[in-house]
Amino acid sequence: MAQRDYYEVLGVSRSATQDELKAAFRRLARQYHPDVNDSPDAEERFKEINEAFAVLSDEQRRGAYDRYGHEGVRGPNGMPNFTVDFSDFADVFGDLFGFGGFGRTSQRARNAPRRGADLQYRLDLTFEEAVFGVEKEIEITRDELCATCNGSGAEPGTSPVRCSTCNGSGEVRRTRQTILGSMVQVTTCPACNGQGEIISTPCHTCKGRGLERRNRKKVISVPAGVDSGTQIRLAGEGQPGLYGGPNGNLFIAIKVKAHKYFHRREYDVLLDLNVNIAQATLGAEVEIPTVDGPTMLKIPNGTQPGKILRLRGKGIPKLRGNGRGDQLVVINVEVPINVDNDQRQLFEQLAESLGSEVRPQERGFLDWLKEALSS
């Protein structure tokens, strides 16, 4: 059977660049490697792909192949006179099969400094505490260096010993024979779990961890204007780092409890206020609650349901900036359900004077309310 053209094998044009050749080789190697492809012809296809790449990736061999075809890259015995250097593709096989190889490893140093994990604490606040800020004492549980062994994990007076399985490297290497030759598989040492040392006499306090759980109390300052979902970051207050790495951070997640009267809209405070028909019709001055305490509010005569009265500067302090929002008082006119005889007579007189004419409303109450809030 005639040997296939190398460009055809890799699926590239005769003008393909080195980057295009490498990309084609990566794709096909992943597809046809016998360890992942059960097809009967997978091994032969994989050898064919390797041979094509070995020729076309080398400028000198590629030139000879372009001029003389397959004869230009064969030795006196009629066999290919080259070998494949796969050192640039160790990561391909590492991704596929979990091993480095071909004489090169990309494993990171296991004892490099590592940052500690972050911790999170949920802090519940009242509506007023969120508005004006507060200092709160919290208690967290975290790991800290064991005071008995000072973090070594070994009982005082003893020391960790070098692991005899990996000779202190934290890794074990095994050679695997494949159709491409010898591949070196690098794995974490099972005896020392990658530490390179074995603690023969663990510390009686931390049981060899080098860390012990402790409860710590801390007073934190919550700024004015926070809301549910706000996070406060306390740098370095999380889990301890490993091998000299920095500590993680502590994140305080704010949760604001619902208020009996107030609602929040960004930095404004909303208050629904019920007034009677007389107050809405004739006007009145009434006492209402605000986050700063009780204050007097003037209700103009002829106030309609849904009317919004604004108290400037009575809202929530702005977290990133100066000033405060406003308090928006939404007026709701209460219609009495039960009236006594005197009240009924008064309403009948009022009804007679107002007449019985009704007028369709062009816009609904919700439209007026949405417009008022947006302004």
MIVOBA-992030 format. One record per residue (C-alpha): residue in three letters; x, y, z. Coordinates in steps of 0.02 Angstrom, whole numbers, m for minus. Layout:
<pts>
    r       X       Y       Z
  ALA       X       Y       Z
...
</pts>
This chain:
<pts>
    r       X       Y       Z
  MET       0       0       0
  ALA      68     170     m49
  GLN     121     280      97
  ARG       9     432     123
  ASP      70     609      98
  TYR     128     684     263
  TYR      31     845     234
  GLU    m125     742     204
  VAL     m94     643     364
  LEU     m90     801     469
  GLY    m230     884     371
  VAL    m130    1041     329
  SER     m80    1130     170
  ARG      95    1121      97
  SER     122    1302     151
  ALA      75    1267     333
  THR     174    1362     465
  GLN     258    1279     615
  ASP     118    1340     727
  GLU     m11    1260     613
  LEU      88    1097     611
  LYS      97    1095     801
  ALA     m88    1131     818
  ALA    m132     990     696
  PHE     m16     869     789
  ARG     m93     913     957
  ARG    m269     886     892
  LEU    m232     720     808
  ALA    m124     655     952
  ARG    m269     683    1071
  GLN    m388     596     951
  TYR    m288     441     903
  HIS    m180     399    1052
  PRO    m213     212    1088
  ASP    m243     248    1272
  VAL    m399     348    1228
  ASN    m449     274    1060
  ASP    m507      93    1052
  SER    m513      83     863
  PRO    m412     m63     789
  ASP    m312      55     679
  ALA    m281     187     814
  GLU    m102     132     848
  GLU     m55     133     663
  ARG    m137     302     638
  PHE     m43     370     789
  LYS     124     308     721
  GLU      84     386     553
  ILE      43     552     634
  ASN     206     550     734
  GLU     308     511     579
  ALA     226     649     479
  PHE     256     777     615
  ALA     437     721     641
  VAL     472     759     458
  LEU     373     919     432
  SER     423    1000     597
  ASP     607     993     550
  GLU     653    1119     415
  GLN     793    1014     339
  ARG     690     854     330
  ARG     539     951     267
  GLY     644    1024     125
  ALA     706     851      76
  TYR     529     782      81
  ASP     461     925     m25
  ARG     595     890    m158
  TYR     605     700    m158
  GLY     451     637     m67
  HIS     467     492      54
  GLU     630     435     m23
  GLY     711     595      35
  VAL     690     552     220
  ARG     735     366     217
  GLY     900     289     261
  PRO     996     154     166
  ASN     887      17     240
  GLY     730     100     174
  MET     671     149     349
  PRO     649     328     413
  ASN     816     398     471
  PHE     749     510     610
  THR     675     508     784
  VAL     540     618     859
  ASP     577     750     992
  PHE     417     764    1093
  SER     487     875    1230
  ASP     379    1021    1172
  PHE     221     916    1190
  ALA     237     843    1364
  ASP      91     949    1419
  VAL     m21     868    1288
  PHE       8     695    1357
  GLY       4     759    1535
  ASP    m170     831    1505
  LEU    m228     669    1426
  PHE    m152     536    1536
  GLY     m93     619    1696
  PHE      93     596    1669
  GLY     235     706    1618
  GLY     365     630    1509
  PHE     502     628    1382
  GLY     629     686    1511
  ARG     538     844    1569
  THR     421     881    1714
  SER     317    1038    1744
  GLN     272     996    1924
  ARG     276    1145    2044
  ALA     380    1141    2199
  ARG     269    1065    2332
  ASN     340    1166    2475
  ALA     317    1336    2393
  PRO     229    1467    2502
  ARG      39    1455    2489
  ARG     m91    1583    2539
  GLY    m214    1531    2673
  ALA    m398    1504    2638
  ASP    m525    1645    2660
  LEU    m658    1638    2794
  GLN    m833    1711    2794
  TYR    m941    1769    2939
  ARG   m1124    1823    2928
  LEU   m1167    1977    3032
  ASP   m1349    2021    3065
  LEU   m1389    2206    3090
  THR   m1546    2303    3132
  PHE   m1607    2431    3007
  GLU   m1544    2574    3116
  GLU   m1372    2493    3139
  ALA   m1353    2478    2952
  VAL   m1403    2660    2927
  PHE   m1288    2740    3054
  GLY   m1149    2611    3073
  VAL   m1101    2515    3229
  GLU    m960    2424    3316
  LYS    m991    2239    3340
  GLU    m894    2103    3430
  ILE    m888    1941    3332
  GLU    m814    1771    3372
  ILE    m735    1663    3238
  THR    m655    1492    3238
  ARG    m498    1469    3135
  ASP    m335    1371    3128
  GLU    m181    1443    3209
  LEU      m4    1379    3231
  CYS       3    1249    3367
  ALA      80    1328    3522
  THR     152    1161    3579
  CYS     254    1115    3425
  ASN     262    1289    3346
  GLY     186    1222    3187
  SER     308    1079    3154
  GLY     182     943    3193
  ALA     313     845    3291
  GLU     313     816    3477
  PRO     433     939    3563
  GLY     605     861    3575
  THR     582     765    3412
  SER     598     815    3230
  PRO     522     755    3065
  VAL     633     634    2969
  ARG     665     627    2783
  CYS     546     511    2690
  SER     639     355    2634
  THR     516     320    2494
  CYS     545     481    2396
  ASN     710     530    2478
  GLY     634     697    2529
  SER     574     753    2358
  GLY     390     724    2391
  GLU     374     636    2222
  VAL     394     461    2157
  ARG     437     424    1976
  ARG     388     271    1877
  THR     442     231    1700
  ARG     309     172    1579
  GLN     344      92    1412
  THR     232     152    1269
  ILE     235     144    1082
  LEU     327     311    1087
  GLY     462     248    1203
  SER     489     273    1388
  MET     376     394    1480
  VAL     406     450    1658
  GLN     253     460    1770
  VAL     273     578    1918
  THR     152     561    2065
  THR     139     623    2243
  CYS     233     513    2365
  PRO     102     405    2455
  ALA     211     384    2609
  CYS     233     568    2655
  ASN      89     642    2552
  GLY     209     752    2457
  GLN     289     832    2610
  GLY     459     748    2593
  GLU     460     717    2781
  ILE     376     595    2898
  ILE     328     638    3076
  SER     367     484    3178
  THR     308     560    3344
  PRO     160     676    3313
  CYS     127     822    3429
  HIS       2     773    3564
  THR     m92     938    3547
  CYS    m119     953    3359
  LYS     m97     767    3314
  GLY      36     810    3186
  ARG     m63     946    3092
  GLY      44    1088    3154
  LEU    m117    1186    3176
  GLU    m251    1193    3310
  ARG    m427    1264    3310
  ARG    m454    1418    3415
  ASN    m597    1539    3447
  ARG    m551    1722    3426
  LYS    m656    1874    3471
  LYS    m636    2033    3370
  VAL    m720    2203    3371
  ILE    m760    2266    3197
  SER    m820    2436    3141
  VAL    m967    2432    3021
  PRO    m978    2593    2918
  ALA   m1141    2690    2899
  GLY   m1247    2650    2747
  VAL   m1213    2463    2726
  ASP   m1349    2350    2658
  SER   m1385    2165    2641
  GLY   m1252    2092    2526
  THR   m1117    2216    2578
  GLN    m952    2130    2620
  ILE    m817    2197    2735
  ARG    m643    2126    2705
  LEU    m523    2104    2851
  ALA    m353    2069    2774
  GLY    m250    1930    2851
  GLU    m385    1872    2972
  GLY    m422    1709    2880
  GLN    m338    1539    2884
  PRO    m148    1536    2906
  GLY     m38    1515    2753
  LEU      71    1363    2721
  TYR     261    1361    2708
  GLY     274    1545    2752
  GLY     132    1602    2640
  PRO      17    1745    2692
  ASN    m143    1720    2789
  GLY    m310    1723    2700
  ASN    m440    1858    2727
  LEU    m598    1865    2831
  PHE    m754    1926    2741
  ILE    m899    1994    2845
  ALA   m1063    1968    2750
  ILE   m1196    2093    2804
  LYS   m1379    2043    2826
  VAL   m1500    2182    2874
  LYS   m1660    2135    2966
  ALA   m1827    2198    2903
  HIS   m1898    2352    2990
  LYS   m2076    2370    3055
  TYR   m2109    2530    2957
  PHE   m1963    2574    2844
  HIS   m1910    2505    2675
  ARG   m1748    2545    2584
  ARG   m1729    2598    2403
  GLU   m1543    2628    2370
  TYR   m1506    2773    2489
  ASP   m1687    2828    2513
  VAL   m1802    2770    2654
  LEU   m1983    2735    2609
  LEU   m2126    2750    2734
  ASP   m2309    2707    2698
  LEU   m2419    2828    2795
  ASN   m2607    2806    2820
  VAL   m2710    2966    2842
  ASN   m2898    2986    2854
  ILE   m3009    3074    2730
  ALA   m3019    3233    2832
  GLN   m2831    3248    2848
  ALA   m2807    3219    2661
  THR   m2946    3342    2616
  LEU   m2914    3483    2739
  GLY   m2729    3459    2766
  ALA   m2644    3421    2932
  GLU   m2481    3419    3026
  VAL   m2441    3247    3096
  GLU   m2296    3163    3187
  ILE   m2209    3025    3090
  PRO   m2059    2913    3125
  THR   m1892    2937    3037
  VAL   m1725    2851    3060
  ASP   m1671    3005    3159
  GLY   m1824    2998    3273
  PRO   m2000    3072    3270
  THR   m2028    3229    3165
  MET   m2177    3333    3110
  LEU   m2242    3318    2931
  LYS   m2360    3442    2847
  ILE   m2491    3361    2737
  PRO   m2559    3485    2609
  ASN   m2747    3502    2587
  GLY   m2816    3401    2444
  THR   m2680    3267    2457
  GLN   m2722    3120    2342
  PRO   m2688    2935    2376
  GLY   m2512    2890    2318
  LYS   m2445    3065    2343
  ILE   m2262    3060    2394
  LEU   m2193    3187    2515
  ARG   m2004    3204    2523
  LEU   m1901    3239    2679
  ARG   m1731    3287    2611
  GLY   m1576    3223    2700
  LYS   m1676    3104    2810
  GLY   m1619    2948    2717
  ILE   m1466    2835    2724
  PRO   m1285    2898    2723
  LYS   m1195    2861    2562
  LEU   m1057    2732    2579
  ARG    m943    2807    2447
  GLY    m976    2991    2453
  ASN   m1048    3133    2556
  GLY   m1226    3168    2603
  ARG   m1379    3062    2634
  GLY   m1530    3006    2538
  ASP   m1708    3064    2573
  GLN   m1858    2993    2664
  LEU   m2005    2969    2547
  VAL   m2176    2965    2631
  VAL   m2308    2878    2524
  ILE   m2483    2939    2572
  ASN   m2624    2813    2584
  VAL   m2799    2881    2617
  GLU   m2897    2764    2730
  VAL   m3081    2744    2696
  PRO   m3176    2705    2857
  ILE   m3266    2538    2862
  ASN   m3374    2561    3016
  VAL   m3451    2731    3053
  ASP   m3573    2784    3191
  ASN   m3736    2875    3162
  ASP   m3662    3048    3179
  GLN   m3523    3010    3057
  ARG   m3646    2934    2934
  GLN   m3753    3091    2938
  LEU   m3600    3198    2904
  PHE   m3548    3090    2757
  GLU   m3724    3094    2687
  GLN   m3722    3284    2694
  LEU   m3551    3284    2611
  ALA   m3610    3163    2476
  GLU   m3760    3272    2438
  SER   m3651    3426    2420
  LEU   m3522    3338    2310
  GLY   m3649    3260    2195
  SER   m3650    3088    2114
  GLU   m3546    3121    1959
  VAL   m3400    3002    1929
  ARG   m3250    3025    1813
  PRO   m3147    2886    1733
  GLN   m2963    2899    1779
  GLU   m2843    2908    1632
  ARG   m2694    2842    1729
  GLY   m2688    2713    1867
  PHE   m2622    2732    2042
  LEU   m2470    2623    2005
  ASP   m2424    2736    1858
  TRP   m2427    2889    1970
  LEU   m2326    2799    2103
  LYS   m2193    2739    1980
  GLU   m2175    2913    1907
  ALA   m2160    2993    2079
  LEU   m2027    2870    2136
  SER   m1925    2888    1978
  SER   m1921    3077    1997
</pts>
